[in-house]
Amino acid sequence: MTRTVRHAWLQPFLSTTLWTLVLIDIAVMTYLENQDFFKDYAGWAWPSVLITGIIGYFIGPAIDRFFSKEPATPNRR
C-alpha cells in the first residue's frame, strides 16, 4: 500500500522509522528522567525528542526504502 501526500515536505512524516525513533527516544528519556545520575542532564531529555524527530525526518524515508520489499520505482510499461 502506498501513501501519498499532496505536499512533498509532508511525506517524511509518514515514515515508520521516524516515528519508531521518536517513540524509542521518548521511552528512554522517560526512564532516564527518574534516575539519579541523569538529574544534571534532565533539561536535555525532551529537546532530544525534537532532535531525534528532525534527524528521523531526513533519514527515516531513506531507511524505509532500504528495508522495503517493494521497489522504490515501479517498472511501468
C-alpha positions as MATLAB code, in Angstrom:
seq = 'MTRTVRHAWLQPFLSTTLWTLVLIDIAVMTYLENQDFFKDYAGWAWPSVLITGIIGYFIGPAIDRFFSKEPATPNRR';
ca = [
       0.000    0.000    0.000;
       1.457    3.323   -0.985;
       0.620    6.500    0.839;
       0.847    9.848   -0.849;
       0.747   13.360    0.480;
      -0.076   16.410   -1.566;
       2.931   18.407   -0.352;
       6.316   16.699   -0.708;
       7.721   18.125    2.538;
       4.983   16.291    4.494;
       5.885   12.879    3.042;
       8.645   12.084    5.613;
       6.062   12.316    8.408;
       4.599    9.042    7.082;
       7.905    7.273    7.712;
       7.639    4.328   10.087;
      11.307    4.739   11.004;
      10.781    8.371   12.038;
       8.027    7.510   14.491;
       9.873    4.441   15.768;
      12.929    6.566   16.577;
      10.805    9.209   18.296;
       8.899    6.665   20.391;
      12.108    4.908   21.442;
      13.616    8.260   22.442;
      10.511    9.174   24.452;
      10.652    5.838   26.284;
      14.358    6.172   27.054;
      14.068    9.792   28.199;
      11.051    8.995   30.375;
      13.062    6.271   32.074;
      16.238    8.337   32.425;
      14.484   11.368   33.906;
      13.866    9.415   37.100;
      17.460    8.200   37.526;
      19.833    9.899   39.959;
      22.801   10.020   37.561;
      20.674   11.834   34.967;
      19.379   14.642   37.218;
      22.020   17.102   35.985;
      21.052   16.420   32.358;
      17.263   16.349   32.738;
      16.956   19.587   30.762;
      18.107   17.703   27.649;
      15.510   14.960   27.953;
      12.665   16.420   25.899;
      14.718   18.537   23.483;
      16.382   15.266   22.491;
      12.993   14.044   21.248;
      12.781   17.073   18.947;
      16.343   16.473   17.759;
      15.542   12.795   17.116;
      12.446   13.845   15.152;
      14.483   16.209   12.985;
      17.105   13.543   12.304;
      14.391   10.980   11.614;
      12.681   13.383    9.197;
      15.733   13.209    6.946;
      16.913    9.617    7.380;
      13.578    7.888    8.067;
      12.307    7.712    4.467;
      15.707    6.506    3.215;
      15.796    3.723    5.797;
      12.195    2.782    4.951;
      13.057    2.499    1.257;
      16.190    0.473    2.028;
      14.254   -2.122    4.026;
      11.048   -2.191    1.961;
      10.156   -5.250   -0.085;
       8.678   -3.331   -2.987;
      10.903   -1.440   -5.421;
      11.243    2.306   -4.937;
      10.399    3.000   -8.576;
       7.963    0.525  -10.102;
       8.538   -0.605  -13.665;
       5.835    0.887  -15.830;
       5.312   -0.119  -19.401;
];
